[in-house]
Amino acid sequence: MASTTKKVLRMTFTNASGNAVTMTIPAPKASLTAAQIEAVMDQIITKNIFLTPGGELISKRDVKIVDTTTDDLFDQPVA
């Protein structure tokens, strides 16, 4: 049985249609600050580098660092 931990940075934007668009970045640096993340989100919006089916990204909606721990409770028997 093993336990694994995974962290992701989840940035959510609003597109021109009003829909949420989420970008997930694996293994963010522990030293990241909210101000740094928001600055990157502002650049993404300003430079208009991603186009979604609902149009361009127009505003920041949410940002989270999600930490997930998974406990594997079953060991495969060795035959």
Steps between C-alpha positions, in 0.01 A plus 500: 500500500629840406405859550564764233467876521448731203473879479363699209446869435149559365441836328144574392406774255175629352478501120301734274194272524504517879617141544772381737826383342744318728873449446675248723876513553662199673753532784501875566796646692438516874619863504233625257299794628147607412641822352732307266220273382265794441771680302533198270123481461494870409767438233304206357193724469688804365700306239190304394705185445221245555179483302216288635184380325322777693742770385796672658575504872374826646543481879637305795242291684691292756841360591576204727782271591343157541681240711375142459608194697406158365523190718521179299330238717556198279825324417486283190585140600816361347426180308 
